Amino acid sequence: MDEELDRLPARLEDRPELIGRPVKQDRTVRRVYLKRIRYYFYFRIMDSEERVEILALWHGSRHDEPEL
């Protein structure tokens, strides 16, 4: 899709707690905005930061947020 999205797994593997911002509705969920492709990537850090659960890839033009 885009190199920005292609780099995301390596960033998540390295330090997921430093990527994105917590979502207001659920502070365990984090959201990253991928500016070039205008998508939001939602994820949750699981098992003491050893696993990441991918929740959604959501286009920025949508005015609502995904059900998580």
BALOBA-1460 file (C-alpha; in Angstrom, 3 decimals):
// residues 68
<rec num="1" residu="m" x="0.000" y="0.000" z="0.000"/>
<rec num="2" residu="d" x="2.685" y="2.456" z="1.052"/>
<rec num="3" residu="e" x="6.168" y="2.474" z="2.526"/>
<rec num="4" residu="e" x="4.820" y="4.176" z="5.672"/>
<rec num="5" residu="l" x="2.556" y="1.186" z="6.283"/>
<rec num="6" residu="d" x="5.358" y="-1.238" z="5.361"/>
<rec num="7" residu="r" x="7.604" y="0.249" z="8.085"/>
<rec num="8" residu="l" x="4.952" y="-0.025" z="10.785"/>
<rec num="9" residu="p" x="5.607" y="-3.682" z="11.817"/>
<rec num="10" residu="a" x="9.266" y="-2.948" z="12.566"/>
<rec num="11" residu="r" x="8.292" y="0.111" z="14.613"/>
<rec num="12" residu="l" x="5.720" y="-1.946" z="16.542"/>
<rec num="13" residu="e" x="8.243" y="-4.686" z="17.202"/>
<rec num="14" residu="d" x="10.806" y="-2.255" z="18.560"/>
<rec num="15" residu="r" x="8.837" y="0.025" z="20.947"/>
<rec num="16" residu="p" x="5.025" y="-0.174" z="20.544"/>
<rec num="17" residu="e" x="4.386" y="1.898" z="23.682"/>
<rec num="18" residu="l" x="6.018" y="4.912" z="22.007"/>
<rec num="19" residu="i" x="3.928" y="4.770" z="18.843"/>
<rec num="20" residu="g" x="0.672" y="6.666" z="18.460"/>
<rec num="21" residu="r" x="-1.614" y="7.999" z="21.158"/>
<rec num="22" residu="p" x="-4.142" y="6.334" z="23.450"/>
<rec num="23" residu="v" x="-7.767" y="6.459" z="22.289"/>
<rec num="24" residu="k" x="-10.095" y="8.374" z="24.635"/>
<rec num="25" residu="q" x="-12.767" y="5.644" z="24.817"/>
<rec num="26" residu="d" x="-10.295" y="2.916" z="25.787"/>
<rec num="27" residu="r" x="-6.843" y="3.931" z="27.023"/>
<rec num="28" residu="t" x="-5.477" y="0.436" z="26.278"/>
<rec num="29" residu="v" x="-6.006" y="1.067" z="22.556"/>
<rec num="30" residu="r" x="-3.485" y="3.197" z="20.670"/>
<rec num="31" residu="r" x="-3.969" y="4.975" z="17.347"/>
<rec num="32" residu="v" x="-1.357" y="5.959" z="14.754"/>
<rec num="33" residu="y" x="-2.142" y="8.317" z="11.881"/>
<rec num="34" residu="l" x="-0.427" y="7.345" z="8.623"/>
<rec num="35" residu="k" x="-0.327" y="10.749" z="6.974"/>
<rec num="36" residu="r" x="0.648" y="9.773" z="3.418"/>
<rec num="37" residu="i" x="-2.213" y="7.306" z="2.986"/>
<rec num="38" residu="r" x="-4.610" y="9.071" z="5.398"/>
<rec num="39" residu="y" x="-5.397" y="5.993" z="7.481"/>
<rec num="40" residu="y" x="-5.564" y="5.447" z="11.216"/>
<rec num="41" residu="f" x="-4.037" y="2.229" z="12.543"/>
<rec num="42" residu="y" x="-5.524" y="0.978" z="15.826"/>
<rec num="43" residu="f" x="-3.749" y="-1.530" z="18.035"/>
<rec num="44" residu="r" x="-3.464" y="-2.775" z="21.606"/>
<rec num="45" residu="i" x="-0.324" y="-3.903" z="23.437"/>
<rec num="46" residu="m" x="-0.857" y="-7.333" z="25.008"/>
<rec num="47" residu="d" x="1.071" y="-9.610" z="27.401"/>
<rec num="48" residu="s" x="3.423" y="-7.122" z="29.011"/>
<rec num="49" residu="e" x="4.448" y="-5.565" z="25.682"/>
<rec num="50" residu="e" x="5.404" y="-8.889" z="24.085"/>
<rec num="51" residu="r" x="2.470" y="-9.015" z="21.676"/>
<rec num="52" residu="v" x="0.486" y="-6.436" z="19.680"/>
<rec num="53" residu="e" x="-3.154" y="-6.969" z="18.712"/>
<rec num="54" residu="i" x="-4.130" y="-5.173" z="15.488"/>
<rec num="55" residu="l" x="-7.670" y="-3.858" z="15.783"/>
<rec num="56" residu="a" x="-8.410" y="-1.732" z="12.707"/>
<rec num="57" residu="l" x="-7.118" y="0.185" z="9.727"/>
<rec num="58" residu="w" x="-9.545" y="3.094" z="9.305"/>
<rec num="59" residu="h" x="-9.590" y="5.775" z="6.601"/>
<rec num="60" residu="g" x="-9.240" y="9.318" z="7.906"/>
<rec num="61" residu="s" x="-12.130" y="10.623" z="5.787"/>
<rec num="62" residu="r" x="-14.606" y="8.621" z="7.864"/>
<rec num="63" residu="h" x="-16.079" y="10.848" z="10.550"/>
<rec num="64" residu="d" x="-16.691" y="8.093" z="13.054"/>
<rec num="65" residu="e" x="-14.295" y="5.650" z="14.683"/>
<rec num="66" residu="p" x="-14.350" y="1.857" z="14.333"/>
<rec num="67" residu="e" x="-16.068" y="-0.307" z="16.928"/>
<rec num="68" residu="l" x="-13.203" y="-1.774" z="18.856"/>
